[in-house]
Amino acid sequence: MAKKQNIPCCSFCGRPSDMSEGLIPSATNSNTYICTECIDAIDQMLKELKHEKKNDEEKPSLESVPKPQEICAFLNQYVIGQDSAKKYLSVAVYNHYKRLAQPKSDDVDIEKSNIILVGPTGTGKTLLAKTIARMLDVPFTIVDATVLTQAGYVGEDIESLLTRLLQAADYDVAKAEKGIVFIDEIDKIARKGDNPSITRDVSGEGVQQGLLKLLEGSVVNVPPQGGRKHPEQRMIPVDTKNILFICGGAFDGIEQKIAHRLNTHAVGFSTDSAKARVNRDNYLQYVAPQDLKSFGLIPEIIGRLPILTNLEPLDRNALRRVLTEPKNAIIRQYTKLFKMDNVNLTFTPEALDLIVDKAVEYKLGARGLRSIVETIMIDAMFEIPSTDKHEFEVTAQYALEKLEKANFETNHIPPR
């Protein structure tokens, strides 16, 4: 009878050497081994334990978190007006920190309150997002919805939104899972009609369907470098349960949907006092979820954006303040540019009034202010660095001459 061979086995799982990639002997006992499979399993367990411990240690303390009024006061330094939107944003961010600080053993699970901001172009939606990112201790990223398409089509996959967040967190997944994502131009993925599309809508309704799982909260496989996913690519799983989503869009033309719902264009005499109180100069203040549905957002995505607020159109006084008051005001930026050439730049009050009048006349919003000032200053910025001037004053007459010279009056015909 043949003698039984003495095959070394793993002392942990009992796997023999011929069924393992390799056995590593003990340094103290020559008959004790551990297989590579057990080593991999132990390594994975240690990573999970460290991950849980790190999450517990990184829970923010509410004592160190700025209160809603403090967040709003910080926003006031950079953004003029928009008190309602600032209040909603401040409360949402503070509650986001509360959710992160909530212990796992708590029997009340606080749901996240994603936000959607509706406002005309140039009213400060993106500026609010950029400003609030300056004071946060969580990763923050701004992404654009216009480049998104359904999986399999030219463009970017929905998961690429989280790639930007991972990059902002230096690829620390645990940190990214507590971040905030601002999705700009959300109105550009609206479907073309109120009825479900019968044709392929690769950058509209299909993208909205793909966003549902991100907004609600689920584990999503994210390509680390963005772009298209392919089978051989290494994916990073990211849980979106604790990621706060803030969406913004101009929703151009939604005023007609609101006016139709309010029935303000009814023919004949109206005895309804509610209709009489409607401010027809700013329909956006009456925006409601049903208006977003009429515009082209599907009901499922509206339900996952429970907080809806609007940004007011900027009037003449607000635009005048935008020019000079914020920390990064347009006039301060140009003054700084000239200061670097040892030139003291000043604007007369009449010149500032002219700039504001043109922005109001052409309905360009706050972004239009930058366009007008750039048109006025382009010759001075070209010539003065080569001269010995140390003082330069912009008057209303000088500003008007530069606008006329650049054909600004011809190129910007006021909309009817």
C-alpha positions as CSV (number, residue, x, y, z in Angstrom):
1,M,0.0,0.0,0.0
2,A,1.4,3.5,-1.0
3,K,2.2,5.9,1.7
4,K,0.0,9.0,1.9
5,Q,1.9,12.1,0.9
6,N,2.3,14.8,3.5
7,I,0.9,17.8,1.5
8,P,1.2,21.2,3.4
9,C,-2.1,22.9,4.0
10,C,-3.2,26.4,5.1
11,S,-3.6,26.6,8.9
12,F,-6.6,29.0,8.5
13,C,-8.8,27.4,5.9
14,G,-7.3,24.0,5.4
15,R,-6.7,24.5,1.6
16,P,-3.9,22.2,0.4
17,S,-1.0,23.7,-1.5
18,D,-2.1,22.2,-4.9
19,M,-5.4,24.1,-4.6
20,S,-3.8,27.5,-3.8
21,E,-1.7,30.0,-5.6
22,G,0.8,29.7,-2.9
23,L,1.4,29.0,0.8
24,I,3.5,31.3,3.0
25,P,5.2,29.5,6.0
26,S,5.3,30.9,9.5
27,A,8.5,32.5,10.7
28,T,8.3,30.6,14.0
29,N,6.7,27.3,13.2
30,S,7.8,25.4,10.1
31,N,4.5,23.4,10.0
32,T,2.2,26.5,10.0
33,Y,1.2,28.1,6.7
34,I,-1.2,30.7,5.3
35,C,-2.5,30.7,1.7
36,T,-2.7,33.7,-0.5
37,E,-6.5,33.5,-0.7
38,C,-6.7,34.0,3.1
39,I,-4.3,36.9,2.9
40,D,-6.5,38.6,0.3
41,A,-9.6,38.0,2.5
42,I,-7.9,39.4,5.6
43,D,-6.7,42.4,3.6
44,Q,-10.2,43.1,2.4
45,M,-11.6,42.9,6.0
46,L,-9.0,45.3,7.3
47,K,-9.8,47.8,4.5
48,E,-13.5,47.6,5.4
49,L,-12.8,48.1,9.1
50,K,-10.5,51.1,8.4
51,H,-13.2,52.6,6.1
52,E,-15.9,52.3,8.8
53,K,-13.6,53.8,11.4
54,K,-12.6,56.7,9.0
55,N,-16.2,57.4,8.3
56,D,-17.0,57.6,12.0
57,E,-14.0,59.9,12.7
58,E,-14.9,62.2,9.8
59,K,-18.5,62.8,10.8
60,P,-18.7,66.6,11.0
61,S,-19.4,68.3,14.4
62,L,-22.3,70.7,14.2
63,E,-20.5,73.1,16.5
64,S,-17.9,73.7,13.8
65,V,-20.5,74.0,11.0
66,P,-21.6,77.5,9.9
67,K,-25.3,78.2,10.8
68,P,-27.7,79.1,8.0
69,Q,-27.6,82.8,8.8
70,E,-23.8,82.7,8.7
71,I,-23.8,80.9,5.3
72,C,-26.3,83.5,4.0
73,A,-24.1,86.4,5.3
74,F,-21.2,84.9,3.4
75,L,-23.2,84.7,0.2
76,N,-24.2,88.4,0.6
77,Q,-20.6,89.4,0.2
78,Y,-20.5,88.1,-3.3
79,V,-24.1,87.9,-4.6
80,I,-26.5,90.9,-4.8
81,G,-30.2,90.2,-3.9
82,Q,-31.8,86.8,-4.3
83,D,-32.7,86.6,-0.6
84,S,-35.1,83.7,-1.1
85,A,-32.6,81.6,-3.0
86,K,-29.9,82.3,-0.5
87,K,-32.2,81.2,2.3
88,Y,-33.1,77.9,0.6
89,L,-29.5,77.2,-0.2
90,S,-28.2,78.0,3.3
91,V,-30.8,75.8,5.0
92,A,-30.2,72.9,2.5
93,V,-26.4,73.0,3.1
94,Y,-26.8,73.2,6.9
95,N,-29.2,70.2,6.8
96,H,-26.8,68.3,4.6
97,Y,-24.2,68.6,7.4
98,K,-26.8,67.4,9.9
99,R,-27.4,64.3,7.8
100,L,-23.7,63.6,7.7
101,A,-23.5,64.0,11.5
102,Q,-26.4,61.7,12.2
103,P,-25.4,58.5,13.9
104,K,-26.1,55.2,12.2
105,S,-28.0,53.9,15.2
106,D,-30.6,56.6,14.9
107,D,-34.0,55.2,14.1
108,V,-35.1,58.3,12.2
109,D,-33.5,58.5,8.7
110,I,-33.3,62.1,7.5
111,E,-33.9,62.2,3.7
112,K,-31.8,64.6,1.7
113,S,-33.6,67.6,0.1
114,N,-32.2,68.2,-3.4
115,I,-32.9,71.7,-4.7
116,I,-33.8,73.1,-8.1
117,L,-33.2,76.8,-8.9
118,V,-35.2,78.5,-11.6
119,G,-34.2,81.9,-12.9
120,P,-33.3,83.9,-16.0
121,T,-29.8,83.9,-17.3
122,G,-27.4,86.3,-15.6
123,T,-29.3,86.3,-12.2
124,G,-26.6,84.4,-10.2
125,K,-27.5,80.7,-10.2
126,T,-23.9,79.6,-11.0
127,L,-22.4,82.4,-9.0
128,L,-24.3,81.2,-5.9
129,A,-23.0,77.7,-6.4
130,K,-19.4,78.9,-6.9
131,T,-19.6,81.1,-3.9
132,I,-21.0,78.6,-1.5
133,A,-18.3,76.1,-2.6
134,R,-15.7,78.5,-1.1
135,M,-16.8,78.0,2.5
136,L,-17.6,74.3,2.5
137,D,-15.6,71.5,4.1
138,V,-17.2,68.9,1.8
139,P,-16.2,68.2,-1.8
140,F,-18.1,70.4,-4.2
141,T,-18.3,70.4,-8.0
142,I,-20.2,72.1,-10.8
143,V,-21.2,70.0,-13.8
144,D,-23.0,70.9,-17.0
145,A,-26.1,68.9,-18.1
146,T,-25.8,69.9,-21.7
147,V,-23.1,67.4,-22.6
148,L,-25.0,64.4,-21.1
149,T,-26.5,61.7,-23.4
150,Q,-27.9,58.2,-23.0
151,A,-25.5,55.3,-22.7
152,G,-24.1,54.3,-26.0
153,Y,-24.4,57.7,-27.7
154,V,-21.8,60.4,-28.4
155,G,-21.5,62.6,-25.4
156,E,-20.9,61.9,-21.7
157,D,-22.6,59.2,-19.6
158,I,-24.6,60.3,-16.5
159,E,-22.0,58.7,-14.2
160,S,-19.4,61.3,-15.4
161,L,-21.1,63.8,-13.0
162,L,-19.6,61.8,-10.2
163,T,-16.2,61.6,-11.8
164,R,-15.8,65.4,-11.3
165,L,-16.8,64.9,-7.6
166,L,-14.2,62.2,-7.2
167,Q,-11.6,64.5,-8.7
168,A,-12.6,67.2,-6.3
169,A,-12.1,64.7,-3.4
170,D,-8.7,63.5,-4.7
171,Y,-10.4,60.2,-5.4
172,D,-11.2,59.6,-1.7
173,V,-14.5,57.7,-2.2
174,A,-15.6,58.1,1.4
175,K,-15.1,61.9,1.2
176,A,-16.8,62.1,-2.2
177,E,-19.9,60.3,-0.9
178,K,-20.6,63.3,1.4
179,G,-20.1,65.9,-1.3
180,I,-22.4,68.4,-3.1
181,V,-23.0,68.4,-6.9
182,F,-24.4,71.5,-8.7
183,I,-25.9,70.4,-12.0
184,D,-26.1,73.5,-14.2
185,E,-28.4,73.9,-17.3
186,I,-30.8,71.3,-16.1
187,D,-33.5,72.7,-18.4
188,K,-31.5,71.7,-21.4
189,I,-32.4,68.0,-20.8
190,A,-36.1,68.7,-20.9
191,R,-38.1,66.5,-23.4
192,K,-39.5,68.2,-26.4
193,G,-43.2,67.9,-25.5
194,D,-45.4,67.2,-22.5
195,N,-46.2,63.8,-23.8
196,P,-43.7,60.9,-23.6
197,S,-41.4,60.9,-26.6
198,I,-42.2,58.4,-29.4
199,T,-38.8,59.0,-31.0
200,R,-35.3,58.6,-29.6
201,D,-34.5,61.6,-27.3
202,V,-30.9,60.8,-26.4
203,S,-30.1,64.1,-24.6
204,G,-33.5,64.7,-23.1
205,E,-35.9,62.3,-21.5
206,G,-33.3,59.4,-21.6
207,V,-30.9,61.5,-19.5
208,Q,-33.6,62.4,-17.0
209,Q,-34.3,58.7,-16.5
210,G,-30.6,58.0,-16.0
211,L,-30.4,60.8,-13.4
212,L,-33.1,59.2,-11.2
213,K,-30.9,56.7,-9.5
214,L,-28.2,59.3,-8.8
215,L,-30.7,61.8,-7.2
216,E,-32.5,59.1,-5.2
217,G,-29.4,57.4,-3.8
218,S,-27.8,54.2,-5.1
219,V,-24.4,52.6,-5.6
220,V,-23.1,53.7,-9.1
221,N,-20.1,52.4,-10.9
222,V,-18.0,55.5,-11.9
223,P,-15.2,55.5,-14.5
224,P,-12.3,57.2,-12.7
225,Q,-11.2,59.2,-15.7
226,G,-14.7,60.0,-17.0
227,G,-15.8,59.5,-20.6
228,R,-17.4,56.3,-21.9
229,K,-17.6,53.1,-19.9
230,H,-16.2,49.9,-21.5
231,P,-16.1,46.3,-20.1
232,E,-12.3,46.3,-19.5
233,Q,-12.3,49.5,-17.5
234,R,-11.8,49.6,-13.8
235,M,-14.8,51.2,-12.0
236,I,-15.1,52.9,-8.7
237,P,-18.4,52.2,-6.8
238,V,-19.8,55.4,-5.3
239,D,-22.9,55.5,-3.0
240,T,-25.0,58.7,-3.8
241,K,-27.2,58.4,-0.7
242,N,-25.5,61.2,1.1
243,I,-24.6,63.4,-2.0
244,L,-26.7,66.6,-2.1
245,F,-27.7,67.6,-5.6
246,I,-28.5,71.3,-6.5
247,C,-29.9,71.9,-10.0
248,G,-30.2,75.2,-11.8
249,G,-31.6,76.3,-15.1
250,A,-33.0,79.3,-16.9
251,F,-36.1,77.5,-18.2
252,D,-36.5,80.0,-21.0
253,G,-40.2,80.3,-21.9
254,I,-41.6,78.8,-18.7
255,E,-43.3,82.1,-18.1
256,Q,-45.9,81.2,-20.7
257,K,-46.6,77.9,-18.9
258,I,-47.1,79.8,-15.6
259,A,-49.3,82.5,-17.2
260,H,-51.5,79.8,-18.8
261,R,-51.8,78.0,-15.4
262,L,-52.7,81.2,-13.6
263,N,-55.2,82.0,-16.4
264,T,-54.2,85.7,-16.5
265,H,-55.0,86.1,-20.1
266,A,-58.6,85.2,-19.8
267,V,-60.9,87.4,-22.0
268,G,-63.5,89.6,-20.2
269,F,-63.9,91.0,-16.7
270,S,-62.4,89.1,-13.8
271,T,-63.8,89.2,-10.3
272,D,-61.2,86.8,-8.9
273,S,-59.1,88.8,-6.4
274,A,-56.2,86.3,-6.7
275,K,-55.8,87.0,-10.4
276,A,-55.8,90.7,-9.7
277,R,-52.8,90.2,-7.3
278,V,-50.7,88.4,-9.9
279,N,-47.5,90.4,-10.8
280,R,-47.3,90.1,-14.5
281,D,-43.8,91.5,-14.7
282,N,-42.3,88.5,-12.9
283,Y,-44.2,85.2,-13.4
284,L,-41.3,83.2,-12.1
285,Q,-42.1,83.9,-8.5
286,Y,-45.2,81.7,-9.0
287,V,-43.3,78.7,-10.5
288,A,-44.7,75.4,-9.3
289,P,-43.8,71.7,-10.0
290,Q,-46.6,71.4,-12.6
291,D,-44.9,74.2,-14.6
292,L,-41.7,72.2,-14.7
293,K,-43.6,69.2,-15.9
294,S,-45.3,71.2,-18.6
295,F,-41.8,72.5,-19.6
296,G,-40.5,69.0,-20.1
297,L,-39.2,67.5,-16.9
298,I,-40.6,64.1,-16.1
299,P,-42.6,63.7,-12.8
300,E,-40.1,61.2,-11.4
301,I,-37.2,63.7,-11.5
302,I,-39.4,66.6,-10.1
303,G,-40.3,64.3,-7.2
304,R,-36.6,63.9,-6.4
305,L,-36.0,67.6,-6.4
306,P,-38.5,68.5,-3.6
307,I,-37.2,72.1,-3.0
308,L,-38.1,74.5,-5.7
309,T,-37.2,78.2,-5.6
310,N,-36.7,81.0,-8.1
311,L,-34.2,83.8,-8.6
312,E,-35.6,87.3,-9.3
313,P,-34.7,89.2,-12.5
314,L,-32.1,91.9,-11.7
315,D,-33.6,95.4,-11.9
316,R,-31.6,98.6,-12.5
317,N,-30.7,99.1,-8.8
318,A,-29.5,95.5,-8.4
319,L,-27.3,95.8,-11.6
320,R,-25.8,99.0,-10.3
321,R,-24.9,97.3,-7.1
322,V,-23.5,94.3,-9.0
323,L,-21.0,96.6,-10.7
324,T,-19.4,97.9,-7.5
325,E,-20.4,96.2,-4.3
326,P,-19.4,92.5,-4.3
327,K,-15.9,91.5,-3.3
328,N,-15.3,90.3,-6.8
329,A,-17.3,93.2,-8.5
330,I,-16.6,93.8,-12.2
331,I,-15.3,97.3,-11.6
332,R,-13.0,96.0,-8.8
333,Q,-11.6,93.4,-11.2
334,Y,-10.7,96.0,-13.9
335,T,-9.3,98.3,-11.2
336,K,-7.1,95.5,-10.1
337,L,-5.9,94.8,-13.7
338,F,-4.9,98.4,-14.1
339,K,-3.3,98.5,-10.7
340,M,-0.9,95.8,-11.8
341,D,0.4,98.3,-14.4
342,N,0.6,101.1,-11.7
343,V,-2.4,102.8,-13.2
344,N,-5.2,104.2,-11.0
345,L,-8.5,103.5,-12.8
346,T,-11.7,105.3,-11.9
347,F,-15.2,105.4,-13.3
348,T,-17.5,108.4,-13.0
349,P,-21.1,107.8,-11.6
350,E,-22.5,108.8,-15.0
351,A,-20.4,106.2,-16.7
352,L,-21.6,103.5,-14.3
353,D,-25.2,104.6,-15.0
354,L,-24.7,104.4,-18.7
355,I,-23.3,100.8,-18.4
356,V,-26.4,99.8,-16.3
357,D,-28.8,101.5,-18.7
358,K,-27.3,99.5,-21.6
359,A,-27.6,96.3,-19.7
360,V,-31.2,97.0,-18.9
361,E,-32.0,98.1,-22.4
362,Y,-30.6,95.0,-24.0
363,K,-31.8,92.6,-21.2
364,L,-28.3,91.1,-20.9
365,G,-28.4,90.5,-17.1
366,A,-25.3,90.6,-14.9
367,R,-23.2,88.8,-17.5
368,G,-24.0,91.6,-19.9
369,L,-22.4,94.1,-17.6
370,R,-19.0,92.3,-18.1
371,S,-19.6,92.4,-21.9
372,I,-20.3,96.1,-21.9
373,V,-17.4,97.0,-19.6
374,E,-15.0,94.9,-21.7
375,T,-16.1,96.7,-24.9
376,I,-15.5,100.1,-23.3
377,M,-12.1,99.2,-21.8
378,I,-10.6,97.1,-24.6
379,D,-8.8,100.1,-26.2
380,A,-7.5,101.4,-22.9
381,M,-6.2,98.0,-21.9
382,F,-4.4,97.7,-25.3
383,E,-2.8,101.2,-25.2
384,I,-2.1,102.2,-21.6
385,P,0.4,99.5,-20.6
386,S,2.8,101.0,-23.3
387,T,2.4,104.6,-21.9
388,D,3.6,106.4,-18.8
389,K,0.1,107.2,-17.6
390,H,-0.7,106.6,-13.9
391,E,-4.3,107.9,-13.9
392,F,-7.2,107.0,-16.1
393,E,-10.8,108.0,-15.7
394,V,-13.8,106.6,-17.6
395,T,-16.5,109.1,-18.3
396,A,-20.0,108.6,-19.8
397,Q,-18.9,110.4,-23.0
398,Y,-15.8,108.1,-23.3
399,A,-17.9,105.0,-22.7
400,L,-20.5,106.0,-25.2
401,E,-17.9,106.7,-27.9
402,K,-16.3,103.3,-27.4
403,L,-19.6,101.5,-27.6
404,E,-20.5,103.3,-30.8
405,K,-17.0,102.6,-32.2
406,A,-17.4,98.9,-31.5
407,N,-20.8,98.9,-33.2
408,F,-22.3,97.8,-29.9
409,E,-25.6,99.6,-30.7
410,T,-25.9,97.8,-34.0
411,N,-24.9,94.4,-32.8
412,H,-27.3,94.4,-29.8
413,I,-30.7,95.3,-31.1
414,P,-33.1,95.4,-28.1
415,P,-35.6,92.4,-28.1
416,R,-39.2,93.3,-28.6
